Amino acid sequence: MGGRFGDGDMDREGTTVTVSCPNCKAESNKIFGVGDNNRRITRETFEYYRCPSCRVVFLHPLPDDPGKYYPSDYYSLPPARRDISSRAEPEKYKIELVREHKSGGRLLEIGPAWGAFCYHAKIAGFSVEAIEMDPECCRFINEYIGARAYQGDDIQALLEGKGPYDVVALWHVIEHLPNPWEVLVAITGKLAPGGILVIAAPNPDAWQFMIQGRSWPHVDAPRHVQLVPSSVLSDRMKRLGLRSVSITTRDPGSLGWNIFGWQFFLANLSGNHFVRIALRVLGTVVGYSLFPLERREGRGSAYTAIFRKDSLS
């Protein structure tokens, strides 16, 4: 992975320190330590490991109180009902992706923020529910989007007694979860036969990650606790009885995350507000100049995967 990645730490006796991979349990070496480059809420350093077997990148140890790394302005709500449509427009592609596989039914979004995707799903005729940890976002979804939002961060508990769903969507959520595999098992149990599961996530096989290493904005320490290769996710879902119908790094959202990566990689080089703005503009130029390279399938900064439950398994 290049010079930006380490070869593991040594203890006082010169032995390499390893930890168990949360996915396959293989002993894994530390690849780097990194601070909160994106938000700069803390000056702590966080340690990331990469499994030599399944290639999952993971944070260890996990923070005792992850909530303190999410600032009060982490979610930006539309100021008024009349602004919802314009603010939600960039996420319209998501419901278009879903409708290629499901035209209606019960839809659950996990981690919807203020509800842009929920809004488009409602307009498309789905019966929409959501699970979100932020109480203000839940209030907004309930009052202004017209979907049923359940507030909390214990997804498995909140899923009890609900479903079955024809669509479950997690747009850039699994990387935040300390227990993604247990959550996916619970979700699978709530998916109706023929239903689809949509997962978008950062791609640790990205060309950008190879170049930027610990400074890659999609590491987003310490909020991103696991970066899961799409192949690992596909294998897991197959074992749970879900068939992969689409995995791509070339959908509109994933292509947008390529630009984001260069914008914030450069902006994070400075602590000056105005310099950061200028560097973000430069990052946009760099991102578009590298667009042909990063749009190669499998090498983009994020992927979107769609799985179908074809049986009662």
N, C-alpha and C positions, 0 to 999 in steps of 0.2 A: 504493500500500500504506500510505498514511498517513504521519504525521510521524515514526514510529519507524524509518522506513527512509531511508537516505541516498541520495545521487545519485552516488556514486563519489568516489574520492580524486583529488587532483591531485598531480602530481610537481612538482619545483622550478621547472619551466618553465611551469607552469599547464596542463599537458595531463592529461586524465582518464586514470587508470591502468585498464586493462582486462586481463582474462585470458580464455583460451579455455575455453568450456564443455566439460566432459568428455563430454557427450552429443552435442551437435550442432556443436560447435566454434565457435559464434558468439561474438563478443567481448562480454564481460559486465562490468558495473560492480559494484563493491562496494556492498552494501546496509547492512552494519553490521559492527562489530567487537564481540565479546562474550567475556566470561570464562567459566570453568567454574562456572556458577551452580548447577548441580544437585549436584555432588560436592565442589566447592571443593578439589580436589587441587592445583591450581596457580593462580598469580596471572597467568598469561599471558593475552594477548588474542588471539582467533582471528578471522580475517576470512572473512566469508561473502559470496558473490556470487550474483546471480540472472540467469539467462540471459534476455535480452529476447525470444528466439525460442521456446524450448521451455519456459521458466519453471522449469527445474530450479534449485534452490538448492544451492550447493556450497561446501565449505570449501577455501580456498587461502591459503597452501600447506598440504599435508598434513603432519602431525607425522612426524618422523623415526622416533620410537619410540612408536606409538600404544598399545602395551601398558601403558605406565607410567600411563596415564589410567584404567585399570581396576583399582580397588583389590582387595585380597585378599578382601574381603567382598562383591564385586560380585554373586556368586551365593550364595544362602542355601540350603544343603542341608537336607532334613528330618533331624532328629536321629536318627531310627531308622526301621526298615522299617515299623513299625506306623503311622507318621505320613504315609506316602506318599499314601495314599488321600485323607485330609482335605486335605493340602497341594495335591494335584492337582485337587481338585474344581472350583475356579474356571476351570480350563482345559478342562473337559469339553465345552463348547460347540464347541471346535475340531474334535474328532473327529465331532461331530454335523454340522458343516458339510461335512466331508470325505465322510461317508457319504451325503450327498445326491447325490454324484456318483460315488463309488467305495465298494463294499461290502467289498472285501478286496484282497489282493495284497501286493506288496513296497512298502514305504514307507520313504522316507528323509527325515529331518528334519535340516536344516542350522542349527546354532546352537540346540540344544535346552536350554541351561543344564543343570539337573540331571535333566530328562527327564519333566516332567509330561505333556506331550502324547504322548511316547513311551509312557508308562504307559497312557494311555487307548487309544492305537492298538493296543498289545499285547492289552489286554482285548477290544477289538473284533475281534480275529482277524487283524490285519495282521502280516506278517513285517517287523520293524522294525530299521532301521539309523540311525545318526546320525553327524554330523561336528561336532565341538565342539573349540574351542581350549583350554578349561580342563581340565587333567589330572584334577583332583579330580571334576569333573562326569562325565568319561568313566568314571572308576573306579566312580562311583555308578551310572551307567546300566548298565554291564556287570555289576556285582555284585548290584544290588538291583532294577533295572527289568527286567533280562533281555533287553535289546536289545544289538546289537553297535555299540559306539561307537568311532569312529576319531578319534584326537587330532591336532590340528594346525590351522594357520590358512591353509594353502595348499589351498583347496577344490578347485581344478582338478586339482592333483596327486593329492589323495586320491580324486577321482572316477575316476581311471584304473583300468581293469580291473573296475569295479563296474557294477551295473545289469544289465538295464534295470529301471526302477522304475515302478510303477503310480501312485504318489503321491510328489511331492517337495514339502516344506513349508518355508517360511522365514517364521517369525513374528517380525517386527520385527528383521530381520537385514540386508536390503540397504542400509539407511541407514548401517550400520557399515562397509560394504565399500569399499575404495579403488578396486576394479575391478568394480563390479556387472555391467556389460554383458558383460565377458568371462566372468564366472561364470555368467551366465544362458545364454550360448551353450553352455558346457560342460554345464550341467544339462539343457538341451533335448536334447542328444545322448544323454543317459542316460535319457530318458523314453520309456517304451514307447508304441507307437501306442494311442491311446485313453486314455493316462495323463493325470493332471492335475497342474498346478503351482499351489500355493497360496502367495500372498505377501501378508503384512500389513505395512504401513508407515505412518509419519506422513504426513499429508496437507498439503502446502504450500499448498493452496488453501483451507485451513480458515479459517472465520470467526475462530476463536480466534487464529490467527497474525496476521491482519490487525489485531486489537486489541492483542495483546501484543508483537508485533514481536520484537526481539532477546531479550526476556525470556521468550518462549514456552518452556516446559520441554522441548518436543519438538525444539527446536534441539539441546539437550544437547551443547554444544561441550565438547571437540572429538571426542567419540565418534561423533556423527552427521556423516558427511562428505558425504552427498548426500541431499536431500529431493526425491523424484521424484513429480511429478504422476501420477495414475493414468492420464491420457490418454497421457502419454509412455510409460509402462510398457506399456499396451495396444498402442500402435503398434509398439513394439520386439518384443513377443512375436508380433504378427501377422507381422512380417517373418521371424521364426524358425519360422513354421509352426504357431503355437499360437493357437487361437481363444478369445476372451474369452467365458466363460459366466456370469460374475457379478462385478460390482464394486460394493461398497457401503460406505458409512460408517455403516451402521445395524445391523451385526451386534453381538452382545453385547460382544465385545472392543473394537470401535471406540467404542461408546458409553461404555464404561468409561474409555477414554483421554481422553474429554472431561472427566470429573470429575477425573482425575489432573492435567490441564493447569491447572485452576483451583486445586487443592490446592497444587501446587508453585509456581505463579506467585506466590501470596500468601506461602507459606512462605519462598520465596527472598528476600523483602524484608527478612528479619531474620537475624542471625547467632546469636541467642540460642536455645538448644535448646527451652526451654519456650514462648517466643513463637512459634517455628516450629510447634510442635504445635498451639497455639491457632489460628494462621493456617491450618493445614491443615484444621482443623474448619470454619473460616469458608469456606474454599475449597470444601469439600463442599457447604455450604449454597448458595453462589453457583452451583456447577455444576448442582445439581438445579433451582435456580430458572431457569437458562438452558437446561434440558434440551429444552424444546419447540423453541427456536430452533436449537440445535446438532444436533438429530436430523434436520434437513432434509438430504435426500440430497445428498452432495457437499460439505457444509460442515463435517462433523465433523473431529475432530483426527486421525483415522486411517482408513484404508480396508483392506478385505480383498478381494483379487482372486483369481479362480480361472480358470485357462486350461486348455484341453484340446488335446492333440496328436492331431489327427484322421487324420494320415497319417504316412508314413515321412520326410517332409520335415524 
